[in-house]
């Protein structure tokens, strides 16, 4: 958390506005940046799910000898069903998270109302544990409490910014949109080319897209680029091959 990073400890002994500096750094840099990165990473993963899921469906139907209308119907059903499933899953997950965060916020409000002196001591001790001298820790705790006690405690104790508690409806909509955008690619890739080459074209388009999303996800997550990209592409290729093989072996012509 930026509020506690070493470069911001050194000026505390000399700066009378230490609390203002701590609050500015913690609120404006750490929380908002982390939130934006998390949303972007979730969007990349949602798009990746859309690409793989719908590609596997349409390639499987094509492998089974399905006609173009059958492929369209299966792909559209996979897109709509997958988007709804992603939205519901994200809504439930984020609702649980936001309910927990709001409960902790209410608990912190009660503690500040019932025992403000004790909460000031808690804030002081937390800064002491992070290396501040007792007098400096007390000064910072007092200044932050006078300005916004709840914000200070939520940030330091719970790493929560009250204004940034996730909205489950926003999360559900973003997840459904990301899945839909990813799912459109394999649909177009299998419908636009001539029938004789549409499966190889879909394979190629999907693997290129997965390489891009895998690389972007690795970059956002700070993981090794090559390893993450190969993992995503390999998994996607395996899913496509298996579904195409199952469809081919079944040899069922739909419609």
C-alpha positions as CSV (number, residue, x, y, z in Angstrom):
1,X,0.0,0.0,0.0
2,X,1.5,3.3,-1.1
3,X,0.6,5.0,2.2
4,X,3.2,2.8,3.9
5,X,6.0,2.7,1.4
6,X,9.4,3.6,2.7
7,X,10.0,6.8,0.6
8,X,7.1,8.5,2.5
9,X,8.4,7.6,5.9
10,X,11.4,9.9,5.9
11,X,9.7,13.3,5.7
12,X,7.4,12.5,8.6
13,X,9.7,13.8,11.3
14,X,10.2,17.1,9.6
15,X,6.9,17.8,7.9
16,X,4.0,19.3,9.9
17,X,1.5,18.3,7.3
18,X,2.4,14.6,7.4
19,X,-1.2,13.3,7.6
20,X,-2.2,15.3,4.6
21,X,0.7,13.8,2.6
22,X,-0.2,10.2,3.7
23,X,-3.8,10.6,2.9
24,X,-3.1,12.1,-0.6
25,X,-0.7,9.4,-1.6
26,X,-2.8,6.5,-0.2
27,X,-6.2,7.6,-1.6
28,X,-5.3,9.0,-5.0
29,X,-2.6,6.6,-6.1
30,X,-3.0,3.2,-4.5
31,X,-6.7,2.5,-4.5
32,X,-7.8,3.9,-7.8
33,X,-4.9,2.4,-9.8
34,X,-5.4,-1.0,-8.3
35,X,-9.1,-0.9,-9.0
36,X,-8.5,0.1,-12.6
37,X,-6.0,-2.7,-13.1
38,X,-8.3,-5.3,-11.5
39,X,-11.2,-4.3,-13.8
40,X,-9.0,-4.3,-16.9
41,X,-7.6,-7.8,-15.9
42,X,-11.1,-9.1,-15.4
43,X,-12.2,-7.7,-18.8
44,X,-9.3,-9.5,-20.5
45,X,-10.2,-12.8,-18.7
46,X,-13.8,-12.4,-19.7
47,X,-13.0,-11.8,-23.3
48,X,-10.7,-14.8,-23.2
49,X,-13.5,-17.0,-21.9
50,X,-15.8,-15.7,-24.7
51,X,-13.2,-16.6,-27.4
52,X,-12.5,-20.1,-26.2
53,X,-16.1,-21.1,-25.3
54,X,-17.8,-20.0,-28.5
55,X,-14.9,-21.1,-30.7
56,X,-15.2,-24.6,-29.2
57,X,-18.9,-24.7,-29.8
58,X,-18.8,-23.5,-33.5
59,X,-15.8,-25.7,-34.4
60,X,-17.4,-28.7,-32.8
61,X,-20.6,-28.1,-34.8
62,X,-18.6,-27.5,-38.0
63,X,-16.7,-30.7,-37.3
64,X,-20.0,-32.6,-37.0
65,X,-21.0,-31.4,-40.5
66,X,-23.4,-28.8,-39.3
67,X,-24.8,-26.3,-41.8
68,X,-24.2,-22.6,-41.6
69,X,-27.6,-22.0,-39.9
70,X,-26.7,-24.7,-37.3
71,X,-23.4,-23.0,-36.6
72,X,-25.1,-19.6,-36.3
73,X,-27.7,-21.0,-33.9
74,X,-25.1,-22.9,-31.8
75,X,-22.7,-19.9,-31.7
76,X,-25.5,-17.5,-30.8
77,X,-26.8,-19.7,-28.1
78,X,-23.3,-20.1,-26.7
79,X,-22.7,-16.4,-26.8
80,X,-26.0,-15.5,-25.0
81,X,-25.8,-18.3,-22.5
82,X,-22.1,-17.7,-21.7
83,X,-22.6,-13.9,-21.3
84,X,-25.5,-14.5,-18.9
85,X,-23.6,-17.1,-17.0
86,X,-20.6,-14.8,-16.7
87,X,-22.8,-11.9,-15.6
88,X,-24.6,-14.0,-12.9
89,X,-21.3,-15.4,-11.6
90,X,-19.7,-12.0,-11.4
91,X,-22.8,-10.5,-9.8
92,X,-22.9,-13.2,-7.0
93,X,-19.1,-12.9,-6.4
94,X,-18.9,-9.2,-6.3
95,X,-22.2,-8.9,-4.2
96,X,-20.6,-11.2,-1.6
97,X,-17.4,-9.1,-1.6
98,X,-19.2,-5.7,-1.4
99,X,-21.5,-7.0,1.3
100,X,-18.5,-8.0,3.4
101,X,-16.8,-4.7,2.8
102,X,-19.9,-2.7,3.7
103,X,-20.3,-4.8,6.9
104,X,-16.7,-4.0,7.8
105,X,-17.3,-0.3,7.1
106,X,-20.4,-0.3,9.4
107,X,-18.4,-2.0,12.1
108,X,-15.7,0.5,11.9
109,X,-18.2,3.4,12.1
110,X,-19.7,1.8,15.3
111,X,-16.2,1.5,16.8
112,X,-15.4,5.1,16.1
113,X,-18.7,6.2,17.5
114,X,-18.5,4.1,20.7
115,X,-14.7,4.4,21.5
116,X,-13.0,7.3,19.6
117,X,-10.1,7.5,22.0
118,X,-9.4,3.8,21.7
119,X,-9.6,3.9,18.0
120,X,-7.1,6.8,18.0
121,X,-4.7,4.6,20.0
122,X,-5.2,1.8,17.5
123,X,-4.3,4.1,14.6
124,X,-1.3,5.3,16.5
125,X,0.0,1.8,17.3
126,X,-0.5,0.8,13.6
127,X,1.8,3.6,12.5
128,X,4.3,2.7,15.2
129,X,4.4,-0.9,14.0
130,X,5.3,0.4,10.5
131,X,8.4,2.2,11.8
132,X,7.2,5.7,12.9
133,X,8.5,7.2,16.2
134,X,5.7,7.3,18.8
135,X,5.4,11.1,18.7
136,X,5.2,11.1,14.9
137,X,2.8,8.3,14.8
138,X,0.5,10.1,17.3
139,X,0.7,13.3,15.2
140,X,-0.2,11.5,12.0
141,X,-3.1,9.6,13.8
142,X,-4.5,12.8,15.3
143,X,-4.3,14.8,12.0
144,X,-6.0,12.0,10.0
145,X,-8.6,11.5,12.7
146,X,-9.5,15.2,12.7
147,X,-9.8,15.3,8.9
148,X,-11.6,11.9,8.3
149,X,-11.3,9.3,11.0
150,X,-13.3,6.6,9.1
151,X,-11.3,7.0,5.9
152,X,-8.0,6.7,7.9
153,X,-9.0,3.6,9.6
154,X,-10.5,1.9,6.6
155,X,-7.4,2.6,4.5
156,X,-4.8,1.5,7.1
157,X,-6.6,-1.3,8.9
158,X,-8.7,-2.8,6.1
159,X,-7.2,-1.5,2.9
160,X,-10.7,-0.3,1.8
161,X,-11.7,3.0,0.2
162,X,-15.4,3.5,0.9
163,X,-16.1,5.2,-2.4
164,X,-14.6,2.4,-4.4
165,X,-16.6,-0.6,-3.0
166,X,-17.5,-2.6,-6.1
167,X,-20.9,-2.3,-7.6
168,X,-22.2,-5.9,-8.5
169,X,-24.3,-4.5,-11.3
170,X,-21.4,-2.8,-12.9
171,X,-19.3,-5.9,-12.5
172,X,-22.0,-8.1,-14.1
173,X,-22.4,-5.8,-17.0
174,X,-18.7,-5.5,-17.6
175,X,-18.2,-9.2,-17.5
176,X,-21.1,-9.9,-19.9
177,X,-19.8,-7.3,-22.3
178,X,-16.2,-8.6,-22.2
179,X,-17.5,-12.2,-22.9
180,X,-19.7,-11.0,-25.8
181,X,-16.8,-9.0,-27.4
182,X,-14.6,-12.1,-27.2
183,X,-17.3,-14.4,-28.5
184,X,-17.9,-12.3,-31.6
185,X,-14.5,-13.1,-33.0
186,X,-14.9,-16.9,-33.5
187,X,-18.4,-16.4,-34.9
188,X,-17.1,-14.0,-37.6
189,X,-14.1,-16.2,-38.2
190,X,-16.2,-19.3,-39.0
191,X,-19.0,-17.6,-40.9
192,X,-17.1,-15.2,-43.2
193,X,-14.6,-17.5,-45.0
194,X,-15.6,-20.1,-47.6
195,X,-16.9,-23.4,-46.1
196,X,-13.8,-25.4,-47.1
197,X,-11.4,-23.3,-45.0
198,X,-13.5,-21.9,-42.2
199,X,-12.3,-24.3,-39.6
200,X,-8.6,-23.6,-40.2
201,X,-9.3,-19.9,-40.4
202,X,-11.1,-20.0,-37.1
203,X,-8.3,-22.0,-35.5
204,X,-5.8,-19.3,-36.7
205,X,-7.9,-16.3,-35.7
206,X,-8.6,-17.7,-32.2
207,X,-5.0,-18.7,-31.5
208,X,-3.8,-15.2,-32.5
209,X,-6.5,-13.6,-30.3
210,X,-5.6,-15.8,-27.4
211,X,-1.9,-15.0,-27.8
212,X,-2.8,-11.3,-27.5
213,X,-5.1,-11.7,-24.5
214,X,-2.7,-14.0,-22.8
215,X,0.1,-11.5,-23.3
216,X,-2.0,-8.6,-22.1
217,X,-3.2,-10.6,-19.0
218,X,0.3,-11.5,-18.2
219,X,1.4,-7.9,-18.5
220,X,-1.3,-6.7,-16.2
221,X,-0.7,-9.4,-13.7
222,X,3.0,-9.0,-13.7
223,X,3.6,-12.7,-14.6
224,X,6.2,-14.0,-17.2
225,X,5.0,-13.0,-20.7
226,X,6.1,-16.0,-22.7
227,X,4.9,-18.6,-20.2
228,X,1.5,-17.1,-19.7
229,X,0.9,-16.6,-23.4
230,X,2.0,-20.2,-24.3
231,X,-0.3,-21.5,-21.5
232,X,-3.3,-19.7,-22.8
233,X,-2.7,-20.6,-26.5
234,X,-2.0,-24.2,-25.7
235,X,-5.2,-24.5,-23.6
236,X,-7.2,-22.9,-26.3
237,X,-5.8,-25.0,-29.1
238,X,-6.5,-28.1,-27.1
239,X,-10.1,-27.1,-26.5
240,X,-10.6,-26.4,-30.2
241,X,-9.0,-29.6,-31.3
242,X,-10.9,-31.8,-28.9
243,X,-14.3,-30.3,-29.7
244,X,-13.6,-30.5,-33.5
245,X,-12.5,-34.1,-33.1
246,X,-15.6,-35.0,-31.1
247,X,-17.8,-33.4,-33.7
248,X,-16.0,-35.1,-36.5
249,X,-16.2,-38.5,-34.8
250,X,-19.9,-38.1,-34.1
251,X,-20.5,-37.0,-37.7
252,X,-24.0,-35.7,-36.8
253,X,-25.4,-33.3,-39.4
254,X,-27.7,-30.8,-37.7
255,X,-30.5,-29.3,-39.8
